[in-house]
Amino acid sequence: MNVIITVVGTDKVGIIARVSAFLAERNINIEDISQTILSGNFVMMMMANLSSSSAPLESVKKDLDQLGESLGVSISLMHEKVFSAMHRI
């Protein structure tokens, strides 16, 4: 199962490292990633595969929310199909 994870907030050291470590600890593979800095704002989008993870999706969402709070950024997760349907032209 693929999900889209977005991270948005003020840029600071360690955001990518902390989010990547969080996913690795749960055996969630990053399939694709893009990140940039826009006027001091950190913006990252990644596609991640949860197929090998034993962590329930709702638990991952909740834990990502908490991680985002600790980093001072907003982290959201949605199923790839929902994301694609929302962004279809």
C-alpha positions as CSV (number, residue, x, y, z in Angstrom):
1,M,0.0,0.0,0.0
2,N,1.4,3.4,-1.0
3,V,0.8,6.6,0.9
4,I,1.7,10.2,0.3
5,I,3.4,12.0,3.2
6,T,3.8,15.7,3.1
7,V,5.9,17.8,5.5
8,V,5.6,21.6,5.6
9,G,7.1,24.1,8.1
10,T,10.0,26.4,9.0
11,D,13.3,24.9,7.8
12,K,15.6,23.6,10.4
13,V,18.3,21.0,10.8
14,G,17.2,17.4,11.1
15,I,13.7,17.3,9.6
16,I,14.6,14.8,6.8
17,A,16.7,12.7,9.2
18,R,14.0,12.4,11.8
19,V,11.2,11.7,9.4
20,S,13.3,9.1,7.5
21,A,14.4,7.4,10.8
22,F,10.7,7.3,11.9
23,L,9.7,5.5,8.7
24,A,12.7,3.1,8.8
25,E,11.9,2.1,12.4
26,R,8.5,1.0,11.2
27,N,9.9,-0.8,8.1
28,I,8.2,1.8,5.8
29,N,10.1,2.2,2.5
30,I,10.4,5.6,0.9
31,E,9.7,5.0,-2.8
32,D,10.1,8.6,-4.1
33,I,10.9,11.9,-2.4
34,S,11.1,15.6,-3.3
35,Q,12.0,18.4,-1.0
36,T,12.7,22.1,-1.4
37,I,13.1,25.3,0.6
38,L,10.7,28.1,-0.4
39,S,11.5,31.4,1.3
40,G,12.7,29.7,4.5
41,N,9.8,27.2,4.5
42,F,10.7,23.5,4.2
43,V,8.4,21.5,1.9
44,M,8.8,17.7,1.4
45,M,6.6,15.2,-0.3
46,M,7.3,11.5,-0.4
47,M,5.6,8.4,-1.6
48,A,6.1,5.6,0.9
49,N,5.2,1.9,0.8
50,L,3.6,0.4,3.9
51,S,3.4,-3.2,2.6
52,S,6.3,-4.5,4.8
53,S,5.2,-2.6,7.9
54,S,3.3,-4.2,10.8
55,A,2.3,-0.8,12.1
56,P,-1.4,0.0,11.6
57,L,-2.1,3.0,9.3
58,E,-4.0,5.0,12.0
59,S,-1.1,4.5,14.4
60,V,1.4,5.7,11.9
61,K,-0.8,8.8,11.2
62,K,-1.0,9.6,15.0
63,D,2.7,9.1,15.5
64,L,3.5,11.3,12.5
65,D,1.3,14.0,14.0
66,Q,3.3,13.8,17.2
67,L,6.6,13.8,15.4
68,G,5.5,16.9,13.4
69,E,4.6,18.7,16.7
70,S,8.0,17.9,18.1
71,L,9.7,19.2,15.0
72,G,7.5,22.3,14.6
73,V,6.2,21.2,11.2
74,S,2.9,19.8,9.8
75,I,3.1,16.2,8.6
76,S,0.2,14.6,6.8
77,L,-0.4,11.2,5.4
78,M,-3.0,10.0,2.9
79,H,-3.5,7.0,0.8
80,E,-2.1,7.3,-2.7
81,K,-5.5,6.7,-4.3
82,V,-7.1,9.5,-2.3
83,F,-4.2,11.9,-3.2
84,S,-4.5,11.0,-6.9
85,A,-8.3,11.5,-6.9
86,M,-7.9,14.9,-5.2
87,H,-5.4,16.1,-7.7
88,R,-6.9,14.8,-11.0
89,I,-7.6,17.5,-13.5
